[in-house]
C-alpha cells in the first residue's frame, strides 16, 4: 500500500494511555504479532508479571475521525520509587512507514513517567533501534542480551521531556502530507 493510501485511510493517530478494553486487547494482539510471530523472540506469548502493573500506551489509527485499530504500543512501569522502565515498544508492520508513530509513543512514555515523578527512565532497546533513541536524547549505558537478542540498556535525559499529567487524554498526531 502506498503512503497516500494510508493517509486517505487514516488522517491521523491518537497517542494515549490505553483506557478501553479494546485498546488493551489490541495492544496485546500487536505485541504477539511483533514479538512472537514476526521476530520470534518468544515461543508462545510475551506476557509477563510487568503487564499487571504497567501503564500501557497505544497509537490508534483513525477512520472517519474515529479510533480504528491499535497500530503501536509500549508499556511503562515504576520498578522502585523514581526508577521507571519502558518496554515492549511495537509498531504494526503495515504502519512502520508512518512518520513518528514510534517516536510519539516514546515521547508519551517518558513524559508520562516524568509526570509521575520519575528521576530515572530506562529501557532495553534492540540494537537496530539505538540510533532512533539516541536522536531522542537517550544514551547507551551498556549492552545486554535479552531473550537471545542483542539490546542496549539506555537512559533518557528527562529534562528534554515535559511532564504529561493526563496520558489518557494523550494527543492527536496528524499524518504529515508529502510535499
Residue pairs with C-beta under 8 A, 6 or more apart in sequence:
1 94
3 97
3 178
4 178
6 95
6 97
6 98
6 175
7 175
7 177
9 61
9 63
10 61
10 62
10 63
10 68
10 98
10 175
11 62
11 65
11 174
11 175
12 62
12 172
12 173
12 174
12 175
13 59
13 60
13 61
13 62
13 71
13 72
13 98
13 101
13 104
13 172
13 173
13 175
14 58
14 59
14 60
14 62
14 67
14 170
14 171
14 172
14 173
15 57
15 58
15 59
15 72
15 104
15 105
15 107
15 108
15 170
15 171
15 172
15 173
16 57
16 58
16 60
16 108
16 167
16 168
16 169
16 170
16 171
17 55
17 56
17 57
17 58
17 108
17 112
17 167
17 168
17 170
18 24
18 27
18 56
18 57
18 58
18 73
19 168
23 56
23 58
23 60
23 70
24 56
26 58
26 60
26 69
26 70
26 73
27 56
27 58
27 70
27 73
28 47
29 70
30 70
30 71
30 72
30 73
30 90
30 92
31 46
31 73
31 88
31 90
32 45
32 46
33 90
33 92
33 93
34 90
34 91
34 92
34 93
35 41
35 42
35 46
35 88
35 90
36 42
36 43
36 44
36 45
36 46
38 93
39 149
41 147
41 148
41 149
42 147
46 88
50 75
50 77
50 87
51 75
53 77
54 75
54 76
54 77
54 87
55 75
55 76
55 77
55 112
55 167
56 73
56 74
56 75
57 73
57 74
57 75
57 76
57 105
57 108
57 109
57 112
57 167
57 170
58 70
58 72
58 73
59 70
59 71
59 72
59 73
59 91
59 95
59 101
59 104
59 105
59 173
60 67
60 68
60 69
60 70
60 71
61 67
61 68
61 69
61 71
61 95
62 68
70 92
71 91
71 92
71 94
71 95
71 98
71 101
72 89
72 90
72 91
72 92
72 95
72 101
72 102
72 105
73 88
73 89
73 90
73 105
74 86
74 87
74 88
74 89
74 90
74 105
74 106
74 108
74 109
75 86
75 87
75 88
76 84
76 85
76 86
76 87
76 109
76 112
76 113
77 84
77 85
77 87
78 84
78 113
78 116
78 118
79 85
81 117
82 117
82 118
82 119
82 120
83 118
83 119
83 120
83 122
84 113
84 116
84 118
84 120
84 121
84 122
85 121
85 122
85 123
86 106
86 109
86 110
86 113
86 121
86 122
86 123
87 123
87 124
89 102
89 105
89 106
89 109
89 123
89 129
91 101
91 102
91 105
95 101
96 102
98 175
99 175
99 176
100 173
100 176
101 173
102 132
103 132
103 136
104 171
104 173
106 133
106 136
107 136
107 161
108 164
108 167
108 170
108 171
109 121
110 118
110 121
110 156
110 158
110 161
111 161
111 162
111 163
111 164
111 167
112 164
112 167
113 121
114 121
114 158
114 161
114 162
114 163
114 164
115 163
115 164
115 165
115 167
118 158
119 158
120 155
120 158
121 155
121 156
121 158
122 141
122 153
122 154
122 155
122 156
123 133
123 138
123 153
123 154
123 156
124 144
124 146
124 151
124 152
124 153
124 154
125 133
125 138
125 151
125 152
125 153
125 154
126 149
126 150
126 151
127 143
127 150
127 151
127 152
130 140
130 152
130 154
133 154
133 156
134 140
136 156
136 160
137 156
137 157
137 160
137 161
138 154
138 155
138 156
138 157
139 154
139 155
139 157
140 152
140 153
140 154
141 152
141 153
141 154
141 155
142 152
142 153
143 150
143 151
143 152
143 153
144 150
144 151
144 152
144 153
145 151
